[in-house]
Amino acid sequence: MEKMRMKSRDLLQANVEKLAELFPGCVVETMGQNGQIVRKVDWEYLRQMLSDEVVEGGETYTFTWPGKKKAAEEVNQSISKTLRPDMKKSVSWDKTENLYIEGDNLQGLKLLQESYLNRVKVIYIDPPYNTGADFIYRDHFALREEEYAQKTGVYNAEQEKLFRNTDTNGRFHSDWCSMIYSRLLLARNLLTEDGVIFISIDDHEQENLKKICNEVFGEKNFIAQIAWERAFAPVNLKKHFSESHDFILCYAKNLSAAVSNGLPRNKESDARYANPDNDPRGPWTSGDLSVGPAVQSKVYEIMTPGGRKVLPPSGYCWRLDQATFEQYKRENRIWFGETGDNVPRIKRFLSEVKQGITPMTIWKYTDAGSSQDATKELKKLFDGKAFFDYPKPVSLIKRCLQLYTDPDCIVLDFFSGSATTAQAVMELNAEDGGHRTFIMVQCAENVKKETEAYQAGFRTICEIGEERIRRAGAAIRQKAPNVDTGFRVFYLDESNMEDVYFAAADYTQELLPLLESNVKSGRTAADLFFGCLLDWGMPLSLPYETERVDGFTVHSYNQGELMACFDENISETLVEYFAEKKPSKVIFRDDSFSDSSVKINIEERLKRKTPDTRIKVL
């Protein structure tokens, strides 16, 4: 039987394998630190294969900062973490397909790499703006002030300070760039081929963020930089300018595959269409038939139904050649006015125009909402209290989703904050009957004691976000009872497995019997089961149920696609039950078998009766 890996996806080796497919000679085998043979890239060979001349050192255009290499290295490192289900916090656990993940989003994104690889259609994130102060995402690659000074030459070899960095502290820029860089590298893997990401940002890091996105997503996949009017009243206390905008950067994973839905047509746009002649094709508006400069073949005399002769204005011609005009006339696509003597115009039917309006890159607060609107929305949900200083309005995120989501797709926000994105997804589904699902990821940041949120009983940002989804969902269900307003809560934790599971070779034969189980105490069967889903690359949102068979608890996922039992001393009756159900995947604990001979016999029996079933053990 195969052994469950119980670690996040090894992105480094996955990338090495991709390179090996393109350039087999660039991948070599070498001895790793643990004495195992590993495959690594011969960089000099690869550089030469990508050049038509002898490669030597030289200057290149690149964007870098102290800590960038560490950030990239951190992305490729596997972690022994897991996501544990919290059914008490969840809403409609058995029915919902929405997810809320509590924990560091860098590690959360790593754990989602296999289960949601190439599956997320739209990502919206509102990362912490870098205002020159420290922020909570203190990753392993974030530099200490002394380390940054050494890397940037603030001190000389004798540790003498060379200059004072009074205007800006570059370390904060470096830390912020490393923080967002690593997360975007992981996020890109999750996007579908036609997927799109929206990132809110202000002036402090807009320039750096765009350079990072050009590197991560490719400059050719840049879609737009949107200026959102978040405020409409000036702050007179400002010395120079009162900032009234934020930016939203929009990138595609593959621009040639991405398709914009456009924005929904509004009442004002449709009001221009009427049907004065009761045309069975419905409302229409008319467009000018003349156009310049003149083309001789399109200059001809038109006789109106009232007998008036009409020519295009001097220097102009008709849009249509004479044969096409006569065809349009027969099809009742030419309008001569109610009297029949007006200059002819072309009828354009509402049913034939593009339903999605092409968006502009300036989004007014009247169309996309403002920060003030966002605060009002939170106060409405939380009895007059907002709890967040700078939330985003639901209408802003709905606007992003309307442009690129399908009715049945996954939306991800890994800086969930107040969970505006979750509310936007649910409201949009209520409006158009869609079945979009969301994945929210939020660091369990503590609420400060002096805040209204703390006084109201909230202890973490996650608790506020989850409660917002509950309250917003309840309001939405009153108008659209069929919308999925539930969510499954998972929280990031250390691995379910003891260290011996990953490093059994480090334990002597005498010590092994002392370790009664390779599973940590306090971990439930549900913990183990959902940890295995991540390991096997299955989504966390599918139907899950348990049943008792011959006194054993059987876990079934996605109508029996994956089945598991973590009890000890499993019986032949249970094995026969599994064989009858023919699941694609089966999981047991290693100590589910009394000894190795029983384990071998059960494996052989299952393989004989259901040869396509893959079997793994914890």
C-alpha positions as CSV (number, residue, x, y, z in Angstrom):
1,M,0.0,0.0,0.0
2,E,1.1,3.5,-0.7
3,K,1.9,5.8,2.2
4,M,0.2,9.2,2.5
5,R,2.7,12.0,2.1
6,M,0.9,14.4,4.5
7,K,2.9,17.4,3.3
8,S,2.1,20.3,1.0
9,R,2.9,19.9,-2.7
10,D,6.7,20.0,-3.5
11,L,6.6,22.9,-6.0
12,L,10.4,22.8,-6.5
13,Q,10.4,19.2,-7.8
14,A,7.2,19.9,-9.8
15,N,9.0,22.8,-11.6
16,V,12.1,20.7,-12.1
17,E,10.0,18.0,-13.8
18,K,8.5,20.6,-16.1
19,L,12.0,21.8,-17.1
20,A,13.1,18.3,-17.7
21,E,10.2,17.8,-20.2
22,L,11.5,20.8,-22.2
23,F,15.3,20.4,-21.7
24,P,16.1,16.9,-20.5
25,G,19.8,17.6,-20.4
26,C,19.4,20.5,-17.9
27,V,18.3,18.2,-15.0
28,V,20.9,16.2,-13.3
29,E,20.9,13.8,-10.3
30,T,22.9,14.6,-7.2
31,M,23.2,13.5,-3.6
32,G,20.9,15.4,-1.3
33,Q,21.5,16.3,2.4
34,N,19.7,13.2,3.6
35,G,21.7,10.9,1.4
36,Q,18.9,10.5,-1.1
37,I,19.3,11.0,-4.8
38,V,17.6,14.2,-5.9
39,R,17.1,15.9,-9.3
40,K,18.4,19.4,-9.7
41,V,18.8,22.0,-12.5
42,D,22.1,22.6,-14.2
43,W,21.7,26.3,-14.5
44,E,24.6,26.9,-16.9
45,Y,23.3,24.3,-19.3
46,L,19.8,25.8,-19.1
47,R,21.0,29.3,-19.7
48,Q,23.0,28.1,-22.7
49,M,19.9,26.3,-24.1
50,L,18.0,29.5,-24.0
51,S,20.6,31.6,-25.9
52,D,21.9,31.5,-29.4
53,E,25.3,32.6,-28.4
54,V,27.9,31.9,-25.7
55,V,26.4,32.9,-22.3
56,E,28.5,34.9,-20.0
57,G,27.6,37.3,-17.2
58,G,25.9,40.6,-18.2
59,E,23.5,43.3,-17.2
60,T,19.8,42.5,-17.3
61,Y,16.6,44.5,-16.7
62,T,15.1,43.1,-13.4
63,F,13.3,44.3,-10.3
64,T,14.8,43.0,-7.1
65,W,15.0,43.8,-3.4
66,P,16.8,42.3,-0.3
67,G,14.9,39.2,0.6
68,K,13.5,38.3,-2.8
69,K,15.5,35.1,-3.2
70,K,14.4,34.0,0.3
71,A,10.8,34.6,-0.6
72,A,11.1,32.5,-3.8
73,E,12.9,29.8,-1.8
74,E,10.1,29.8,0.8
75,V,7.5,29.2,-1.9
76,N,9.1,26.0,-3.0
77,Q,9.6,24.6,0.5
78,S,7.1,21.9,1.5
79,I,5.3,22.2,4.9
80,S,4.0,19.6,7.3
81,K,0.8,21.4,8.1
82,T,-2.9,20.5,7.8
83,L,-6.3,22.0,7.8
84,R,-8.6,20.8,10.6
85,P,-12.4,21.1,10.2
86,D,-14.4,23.0,12.7
87,M,-18.0,21.9,12.2
88,K,-19.3,23.9,15.2
89,K,-18.3,27.2,13.6
90,S,-19.5,26.2,10.2
91,V,-22.9,26.9,8.7
92,S,-24.8,24.2,6.7
93,W,-21.7,21.9,6.8
94,D,-23.5,19.0,5.0
95,K,-24.7,21.2,2.1
96,T,-22.4,24.1,1.5
97,E,-19.5,24.3,-0.9
98,N,-18.0,27.5,0.4
99,L,-14.9,27.5,2.5
100,Y,-13.4,29.7,5.3
101,I,-9.8,29.0,6.3
102,E,-8.4,30.5,9.5
103,G,-4.6,30.8,9.4
104,D,-1.6,32.3,7.7
105,N,-2.4,32.6,4.0
106,L,1.1,31.7,2.8
107,Q,0.8,28.3,4.4
108,G,-2.9,28.1,3.5
109,L,-2.1,28.7,-0.2
110,K,0.5,25.9,-0.1
111,L,-2.0,23.5,1.3
112,L,-4.5,24.3,-1.5
113,Q,-1.9,23.8,-4.3
114,E,-3.0,20.3,-5.3
115,S,-6.7,20.4,-4.4
116,Y,-7.3,23.7,-6.2
117,L,-4.6,23.7,-8.9
118,N,-6.0,25.5,-12.0
119,R,-9.5,25.6,-10.5
120,V,-10.0,29.2,-9.3
121,K,-11.6,31.5,-11.9
122,V,-11.3,34.9,-10.1
123,I,-9.1,36.0,-7.2
124,Y,-9.7,39.3,-5.4
125,I,-7.4,40.4,-2.7
126,D,-7.1,43.6,-0.6
127,P,-3.6,43.1,1.0
128,P,-2.5,45.3,3.8
129,Y,-1.3,48.7,2.5
130,N,2.2,49.5,3.4
131,T,2.1,52.7,5.3
132,G,5.7,52.5,6.6
133,A,4.7,50.6,9.8
134,D,5.3,47.0,10.5
135,F,2.5,44.6,9.6
136,I,1.4,41.2,10.9
137,Y,2.7,39.0,8.0
138,R,6.1,38.5,9.5
139,D,7.4,35.6,7.3
140,H,10.6,33.7,7.5
141,F,12.0,35.8,4.7
142,A,11.3,39.2,6.3
143,L,14.5,40.9,7.2
144,R,15.5,42.3,10.5
145,E,16.6,45.9,10.5
146,E,20.2,44.9,11.1
147,E,20.1,42.3,8.3
148,Y,18.6,44.8,5.9
149,A,21.3,47.3,6.8
150,Q,24.0,44.8,6.0
151,K,22.5,43.8,2.7
152,T,21.9,47.4,1.5
153,G,25.2,48.9,2.7
154,V,23.9,51.1,5.5
155,Y,26.9,50.1,7.5
156,N,30.5,49.6,6.4
157,A,32.8,46.7,7.3
158,E,33.7,48.4,10.6
159,Q,30.0,48.7,11.4
160,E,30.1,52.4,11.0
161,K,26.8,54.0,9.8
162,L,27.2,55.5,6.4
163,F,24.0,57.5,6.1
164,R,20.7,58.2,7.8
165,N,17.6,56.7,6.2
166,T,15.2,59.3,7.5
167,D,12.7,59.8,4.6
168,T,11.8,56.1,3.9
169,N,12.7,52.9,5.5
170,G,13.5,50.5,2.6
171,R,13.3,47.5,4.9
172,F,9.5,48.0,5.0
173,H,9.3,48.1,1.3
174,S,11.4,44.9,1.1
175,D,9.4,43.1,3.6
176,W,6.1,44.1,1.9
177,C,7.4,43.1,-1.5
178,S,8.6,39.7,-0.2
179,M,5.3,39.1,1.5
180,I,3.1,39.8,-1.6
181,Y,5.6,38.2,-4.0
182,S,5.5,34.8,-2.4
183,R,1.8,34.7,-2.1
184,L,1.2,35.8,-5.7
185,L,3.5,33.0,-7.0
186,L,1.4,30.5,-5.2
187,A,-1.9,32.2,-6.2
188,R,-1.1,32.1,-9.9
189,N,-1.0,28.3,-9.7
190,L,-4.6,28.1,-8.5
191,L,-6.0,30.2,-11.4
192,T,-7.7,28.5,-14.3
193,E,-6.2,29.1,-17.7
194,D,-8.7,31.9,-18.3
195,G,-8.6,33.1,-14.7
196,V,-8.1,36.7,-13.5
197,I,-6.8,38.3,-10.4
198,F,-7.8,41.7,-9.0
199,I,-5.6,43.4,-6.4
200,S,-6.5,46.6,-4.4
201,I,-3.6,48.9,-3.6
202,D,-2.8,52.5,-2.8
203,D,0.0,54.8,-3.9
204,H,2.5,53.5,-1.4
205,E,3.2,50.2,-3.2
206,Q,1.4,50.5,-6.5
207,E,4.6,50.9,-8.5
208,N,6.3,47.9,-6.8
209,L,3.2,45.8,-7.0
210,K,2.8,46.3,-10.7
211,K,6.5,45.3,-11.3
212,I,6.0,42.2,-9.1
213,C,2.8,41.3,-11.0
214,N,4.6,41.8,-14.4
215,E,7.1,39.2,-13.2
216,V,4.7,36.7,-11.7
217,F,1.9,36.9,-14.3
218,G,3.8,38.3,-17.2
219,E,3.7,41.8,-18.5
220,K,1.7,40.6,-21.6
221,N,-1.1,39.4,-19.2
222,F,-1.7,42.8,-17.8
223,I,-5.4,43.8,-18.3
224,A,-5.9,47.1,-16.6
225,Q,-5.0,49.4,-13.8
226,I,-8.3,50.7,-12.4
227,A,-8.6,54.0,-10.5
228,W,-11.5,53.6,-8.0
229,E,-13.0,56.7,-6.5
230,R,-13.2,55.6,-2.9
231,A,-13.9,59.0,-1.4
232,F,-16.0,61.9,-2.7
233,A,-15.3,64.6,-0.1
234,P,-12.0,66.4,0.4
235,V,-10.1,66.2,3.7
236,N,-9.2,69.8,4.2
237,L,-6.6,69.0,6.9
238,K,-4.3,67.4,4.2
239,K,-1.3,69.6,3.4
240,H,-1.1,69.1,-0.3
241,F,-3.7,66.8,-1.8
242,S,-6.6,64.9,-0.4
243,E,-6.4,61.4,-1.8
244,S,-9.7,60.2,-3.1
245,H,-8.7,57.0,-5.0
246,D,-7.2,53.6,-4.7
247,F,-6.0,51.4,-7.5
248,I,-7.0,47.9,-8.6
249,L,-4.5,46.0,-10.7
250,C,-6.0,43.4,-12.9
251,Y,-4.0,40.5,-14.5
252,A,-4.9,37.4,-16.4
253,K,-3.2,34.1,-16.1
254,N,-3.4,33.9,-19.9
255,L,-4.7,37.0,-21.6
256,S,-5.5,35.2,-24.8
257,A,-7.8,32.8,-22.9
258,A,-9.5,35.3,-20.6
259,V,-12.9,36.5,-21.7
260,S,-14.6,39.6,-20.2
261,N,-18.4,39.4,-19.6
262,G,-18.6,43.2,-19.6
263,L,-20.7,45.0,-17.1
264,P,-24.5,44.4,-16.9
265,R,-26.5,46.9,-18.9
266,N,-28.3,49.5,-16.8
267,K,-31.7,51.1,-17.1
268,E,-30.2,54.3,-18.5
269,S,-28.5,52.4,-21.4
270,D,-31.7,50.5,-22.2
271,A,-33.9,53.6,-22.0
272,R,-32.4,54.8,-25.3
273,Y,-34.2,52.0,-27.1
274,A,-37.9,52.3,-28.2
275,N,-40.2,50.6,-30.7
276,P,-42.2,53.4,-32.5
277,D,-43.1,51.1,-35.5
278,N,-43.9,48.0,-33.4
279,D,-41.1,46.0,-34.9
280,P,-41.5,42.3,-33.9
281,R,-37.8,42.2,-33.2
282,G,-38.3,44.5,-30.2
283,P,-36.9,47.9,-29.1
284,W,-34.3,49.6,-31.2
285,T,-32.4,52.8,-31.6
286,S,-31.1,54.4,-34.8
287,G,-27.6,55.3,-36.0
288,D,-26.4,57.7,-38.6
289,L,-26.2,56.2,-42.1
290,S,-23.6,58.7,-43.3
291,V,-19.9,58.5,-42.6
292,G,-16.8,60.3,-43.8
293,P,-14.5,60.6,-45.6
294,A,-16.3,59.9,-48.8
295,V,-15.9,56.6,-50.7
296,Q,-17.2,56.9,-54.3
297,S,-18.9,53.5,-54.4
298,K,-21.0,54.5,-51.4
299,V,-22.2,57.8,-52.7
300,Y,-25.6,57.3,-54.3
301,E,-29.1,58.8,-54.2
302,I,-31.7,57.4,-51.9
303,M,-35.5,57.9,-52.5
304,T,-37.5,58.0,-49.2
305,P,-41.0,56.4,-49.0
306,G,-42.4,60.0,-49.1
307,G,-40.7,60.7,-52.5
308,R,-37.8,62.8,-51.2
309,K,-34.4,62.4,-52.8
310,V,-31.5,62.3,-50.3
311,L,-27.7,62.4,-50.8
312,P,-25.0,62.1,-48.1
313,P,-23.5,65.4,-46.8
314,S,-20.7,66.9,-48.9
315,G,-17.5,65.0,-48.3
316,Y,-19.4,62.1,-46.7
317,C,-20.8,58.8,-48.0
318,W,-23.3,56.2,-46.9
319,R,-22.1,53.6,-44.4
320,L,-23.6,50.9,-46.7
321,D,-23.1,50.2,-50.4
322,Q,-26.2,50.4,-52.5
323,A,-26.9,46.6,-52.6
324,T,-26.5,46.3,-48.8
325,F,-28.8,49.3,-48.3
326,E,-31.5,47.8,-50.4
327,Q,-31.2,44.5,-48.4
328,Y,-31.5,46.5,-45.1
329,K,-34.5,48.3,-46.5
330,R,-36.3,45.0,-47.4
331,E,-35.5,43.7,-43.8
332,N,-37.0,46.9,-42.3
333,R,-33.7,47.9,-40.8
334,I,-33.8,51.4,-42.3
335,W,-35.8,54.1,-40.5
336,F,-37.1,57.1,-42.4
337,G,-38.9,58.7,-39.5
338,E,-42.6,58.6,-38.7
339,T,-43.4,60.8,-41.7
340,G,-41.3,58.6,-44.1
341,D,-39.4,61.7,-45.4
342,N,-36.5,61.9,-42.9
343,V,-32.9,61.3,-43.7
344,P,-32.5,57.5,-43.4
345,R,-30.9,55.9,-40.3
346,I,-29.9,52.3,-39.4
347,K,-32.0,50.5,-36.8
348,R,-30.0,48.8,-34.1
349,F,-32.0,46.3,-32.0
350,L,-31.5,45.9,-28.3
351,S,-31.7,42.2,-28.7
352,E,-28.7,42.2,-31.0
353,V,-26.3,44.6,-29.1
354,K,-23.6,43.3,-26.9
355,Q,-25.2,42.6,-23.5
356,G,-22.1,43.4,-21.5
357,I,-20.9,47.0,-21.4
358,T,-17.1,47.4,-21.8
359,P,-15.8,48.9,-18.5
360,M,-13.7,52.0,-18.3
361,T,-10.6,52.2,-16.1
362,I,-12.1,54.9,-13.8
363,W,-14.7,53.6,-11.5
364,K,-16.8,56.3,-9.9
365,Y,-18.2,55.9,-6.4
366,T,-21.7,56.2,-7.8
367,D,-21.1,53.0,-9.8
368,A,-18.7,51.0,-7.6
369,G,-19.5,52.3,-4.1
370,S,-17.2,54.2,-1.7
371,S,-15.4,53.6,1.6
372,Q,-18.3,55.4,3.3
373,D,-20.7,52.9,1.7
374,A,-18.6,50.0,2.9
375,T,-18.7,51.3,6.5
376,K,-22.5,51.7,6.3
377,E,-22.9,48.1,5.0
378,L,-20.9,46.8,8.0
379,K,-22.9,49.0,10.5
380,K,-26.1,47.7,9.0
381,L,-25.0,44.1,9.7
382,F,-23.5,44.7,13.1
383,D,-26.1,46.9,14.9
384,G,-24.4,50.2,14.1
385,K,-20.8,49.2,14.5
386,A,-18.3,48.8,11.7
387,F,-15.3,47.1,13.4
388,F,-13.1,47.8,10.4
389,D,-11.4,51.1,9.4
390,Y,-11.0,50.6,5.7
391,P,-13.4,48.0,4.4
392,K,-14.3,47.6,0.7
393,P,-17.9,48.0,-0.5
394,V,-19.7,45.0,-1.8
395,S,-20.6,46.7,-5.0
396,L,-16.9,47.2,-5.8
397,I,-16.1,43.5,-5.6
398,K,-19.3,42.5,-7.3
399,R,-18.2,44.7,-10.2
400,C,-15.0,42.7,-10.4
401,L,-16.8,39.4,-10.3
402,Q,-19.4,40.4,-12.9
403,L,-16.6,41.0,-15.4
404,Y,-14.9,37.6,-15.3
405,T,-16.8,35.0,-13.3
406,D,-18.9,32.2,-14.7
407,P,-22.2,31.3,-13.0
408,D,-20.5,28.2,-11.7
409,C,-17.0,28.9,-10.6
410,I,-14.7,29.4,-7.6
411,V,-13.7,32.8,-6.2
412,L,-10.7,33.1,-3.8
413,D,-9.8,35.9,-1.4
414,F,-6.7,35.1,0.7
415,F,-6.8,38.5,2.5
416,S,-10.4,38.0,3.5
417,G,-10.6,40.7,6.3
418,S,-14.2,41.5,6.9
419,A,-15.2,38.9,4.2
420,T,-16.7,41.4,1.8
421,T,-15.9,39.1,-1.0
422,A,-18.0,36.3,0.5
423,Q,-21.0,38.6,0.7
424,A,-20.4,39.8,-2.9
425,V,-20.4,36.2,-4.2
426,M,-23.6,35.3,-2.3
427,E,-25.4,38.5,-3.5
428,L,-24.3,38.0,-7.1
429,N,-25.7,34.4,-7.0
430,A,-28.9,35.8,-5.6
431,E,-29.2,38.3,-8.5
432,D,-28.4,36.0,-11.4
433,G,-29.1,32.5,-10.2
434,G,-25.5,31.5,-10.3
435,H,-23.7,28.9,-8.2
436,R,-20.4,30.6,-7.6
437,T,-18.5,29.3,-4.5
438,F,-16.0,31.2,-2.4
439,I,-12.8,30.3,-0.5
440,M,-11.9,32.9,2.2
441,V,-8.4,32.7,3.9
442,Q,-7.7,35.0,6.8
443,C,-4.9,35.1,9.4
444,A,-6.3,34.7,12.8
445,E,-5.1,38.2,13.9
446,N,-6.1,39.1,17.4
447,V,-8.5,42.0,17.9
448,K,-7.1,44.8,20.0
449,K,-8.7,45.2,23.5
450,E,-9.5,48.9,23.1
451,T,-11.6,48.3,20.0
452,E,-15.4,48.1,19.6
453,A,-15.0,44.6,18.2
454,Y,-13.3,43.4,21.3
455,Q,-16.0,44.9,23.5
456,A,-18.6,43.2,21.4
457,G,-17.0,39.8,22.1
458,F,-14.9,39.2,19.1
459,R,-11.3,38.0,19.7
460,T,-10.0,37.5,16.2
461,I,-10.5,39.0,12.7
462,C,-11.7,35.6,11.6
463,E,-14.6,35.7,14.1
464,I,-15.8,39.0,12.7
465,G,-15.5,37.8,9.1
466,E,-17.4,34.5,9.9
467,E,-20.1,36.4,11.7
468,R,-20.5,38.8,8.8
469,I,-21.1,35.8,6.4
470,R,-23.7,34.4,8.8
471,R,-25.6,37.7,9.0
472,A,-25.3,38.6,5.4
473,G,-26.3,35.1,4.4
474,A,-29.4,35.2,6.6
475,A,-30.5,38.5,4.9
476,I,-29.9,37.0,1.4
477,R,-31.9,33.8,2.2
478,Q,-35.0,35.9,2.9
479,K,-35.0,37.0,-0.8
480,A,-33.3,34.0,-2.4
481,P,-33.7,30.9,-0.2
482,N,-31.9,28.6,-2.7
483,V,-28.6,30.5,-2.6
484,D,-25.7,28.7,-0.8
485,T,-25.0,31.0,2.2
486,G,-23.2,28.4,4.3
487,F,-19.5,27.8,4.7
488,R,-17.2,25.1,6.0
489,V,-14.6,26.4,8.5
490,F,-11.1,24.9,8.6
491,Y,-8.2,26.1,10.7
492,L,-4.5,25.8,10.0
493,D,-2.6,23.6,12.4
494,E,0.5,21.5,12.8
495,S,0.4,18.1,11.0
496,N,-1.9,15.4,12.3
497,M,1.1,13.1,12.4
498,E,3.9,12.6,14.9
499,D,7.5,13.3,13.9
500,V,8.1,9.6,13.6
501,Y,5.7,9.5,10.6
502,F,8.1,11.7,8.6
503,A,11.4,10.6,10.0
504,A,11.0,7.0,11.0
505,A,14.6,6.3,10.1
506,D,15.7,8.5,12.9
507,Y,14.2,6.2,15.5
508,T,15.8,3.0,16.6
509,Q,14.0,-0.3,16.6
510,E,13.9,-0.3,20.4
511,L,12.1,3.1,20.6
512,L,9.5,2.4,18.0
513,P,7.3,0.2,20.2
514,L,7.1,3.0,22.7
515,L,5.3,5.2,20.1
516,E,1.8,3.8,20.3
517,S,0.5,5.8,17.4
518,N,2.0,7.9,14.6
519,V,-1.1,10.2,15.0
520,K,-1.0,13.1,17.4
521,S,-3.3,12.8,20.4
522,G,-6.5,14.8,20.3
523,R,-6.8,14.5,16.5
524,T,-10.2,13.2,15.4
525,A,-11.1,10.9,12.5
526,A,-12.4,14.0,10.6
527,D,-9.1,15.7,11.1
528,L,-7.3,12.7,9.6
529,F,-9.8,12.4,6.8
530,F,-9.7,16.0,5.5
531,G,-5.9,16.0,5.9
532,C,-5.9,13.1,3.5
533,L,-8.1,15.0,1.0
534,L,-5.4,17.7,0.8
535,D,-2.7,15.0,0.3
536,W,-4.7,13.4,-2.4
537,G,-5.5,16.6,-4.1
538,M,-9.3,16.6,-3.7
539,P,-11.4,19.7,-3.0
540,L,-12.7,20.3,0.5
541,S,-16.2,21.2,-0.5
542,L,-17.7,18.0,-1.7
543,P,-20.4,15.9,0.1
544,Y,-19.1,14.1,3.2
545,E,-20.8,11.5,5.3
546,T,-20.1,8.8,7.8
547,E,-21.8,5.5,8.5
548,R,-21.4,2.4,10.7
549,V,-20.5,-0.9,9.0
550,D,-20.0,-4.0,11.1
551,G,-19.2,-1.8,14.1
552,F,-16.6,0.4,12.2
553,T,-16.9,4.0,11.2
554,V,-16.7,4.5,7.5
555,H,-16.0,7.9,6.0
556,S,-17.4,8.5,2.5
557,Y,-16.6,11.4,0.2
558,N,-18.2,12.6,-3.0
559,Q,-20.7,9.8,-3.2
560,G,-18.1,7.2,-2.4
561,E,-15.3,8.3,-4.6
562,L,-13.0,8.1,-1.6
563,M,-13.7,5.9,1.4
564,A,-11.7,5.6,4.6
565,C,-11.7,3.8,7.9
566,F,-9.3,4.7,10.7
567,D,-10.4,2.1,13.3
568,E,-8.2,-0.7,14.5
569,N,-8.5,-4.4,13.6
570,I,-10.7,-4.0,10.6
571,S,-12.8,-7.0,9.7
572,E,-13.2,-9.1,6.5
573,T,-16.9,-7.9,6.4
574,L,-15.7,-4.3,6.2
575,V,-13.2,-5.2,3.4
576,E,-16.0,-6.9,1.5
577,Y,-18.1,-3.7,1.9
578,F,-15.4,-1.6,0.4
579,A,-14.9,-4.1,-2.4
580,E,-18.7,-3.9,-3.2
581,K,-18.7,-0.1,-3.3
582,K,-15.7,0.0,-5.6
583,P,-14.4,3.5,-4.5
584,S,-11.6,5.1,-6.6
585,K,-9.6,5.6,-3.4
586,V,-9.3,4.0,0.0
587,I,-7.5,5.0,3.1
588,F,-6.6,3.1,6.3
589,R,-4.4,3.8,9.2
590,D,-1.3,1.7,9.4
591,D,-2.4,0.3,12.8
592,S,-5.8,-0.6,11.3
593,F,-4.2,-4.1,10.8
594,S,-3.2,-6.4,13.5
595,D,0.0,-7.3,11.7
596,S,1.7,-7.0,8.3
597,S,0.4,-10.3,7.0
598,V,-3.2,-9.1,7.6
599,K,-2.3,-5.8,5.8
600,I,-1.0,-7.7,2.8
601,N,-4.0,-10.0,2.6
602,I,-6.5,-7.2,2.7
603,E,-4.6,-5.3,0.1
604,E,-4.5,-8.3,-2.2
605,R,-8.2,-9.0,-1.7
606,L,-9.2,-5.4,-2.5
607,K,-6.9,-5.4,-5.6
608,R,-8.5,-8.6,-6.8
609,K,-12.1,-7.5,-6.4
610,T,-11.6,-3.8,-7.4
611,P,-8.4,-3.5,-9.3
612,D,-8.8,0.2,-10.2
613,T,-9.0,1.3,-6.5
614,R,-5.9,3.0,-5.1
615,I,-5.1,2.2,-1.5
616,K,-3.1,4.3,0.9
617,V,-2.3,4.1,4.6
618,L,-1.6,6.7,7.3
